[in-house]
């Protein structure tokens, strides 16, 4: 690694270490408001009377919804603060996100989200020396089942 | 709801039924409330200008949610979304409101996609797709991809 690398030893120490878990409650009204904000009128997100095998008799959450306030970004903000404290560049862009779905999320679920930094890379871009961090969050429901893993890309420069 | 699509119905190159969206300032306010993302970048002119984007921009996560709707509409009740990803590459600017409910004239966004791979794995009948949001000029601001499991006619 070059001497002027952005990825300091203190940053390397953060990779793979789980942060404090955050608990999300998935509420029926919050699911409906989220679906309405997308403009998605799928009854499985909107109509509590749609009870079938697919929904187990409850409203399902649209992909990526994990309870209000949504975020993905809330635990990610926590990780971002720890990155900056460890010397990462303070300016950040949201590069994108990947969701991997393992089970359904629906009204009444209580999700425990555990954030961790899964990788840090760097390269020169038009922003200058730029760091790409993957912030991974795993969501486990009240039954102990892993239902979702999200991987957000933070672009720091 | 549209008719259920089956694994047999798709081939590499099959187009996903497109979804039209019109981003409005009102929609961004609604999205902020529904998600708890109160970043002024999405509703305050001066702040957006100071941040170098000119004027308030559409939330990346809203465009990602549109792509989620594109896919879940397409795969129907018996399809299962396994992976969804997208990258926030370009800014999009909402239409202002003309009346309480109606936006001014302006651009319409299209969520689109097509099948890039069709295969079976671990007993599942899978399809990979490239998906994207394009603006009124046809520029792709939010490219992404998805992996879905579709039912087969034999299952039925």
Interface residues (C-beta under 8 A of the other chain):
Chain A: X30 X33 X34 X36 X37 X38 X39 X40 X42 X44 X54 X62 X63 X64 X68 X69 X70 X71 X72 X73 X74 X93 X94 X95 X96 X97 X98 X99 X100 X101 X153
Chain B: X1 X21 X27 X30 X31 X33 X34 X35 X36 X37 X60 X61 X62 X64 X65 X66 X68 X69 X71 X72 X73 X77 X80 X81 X82 X83 X84 X85 X86 X87 X88 X144
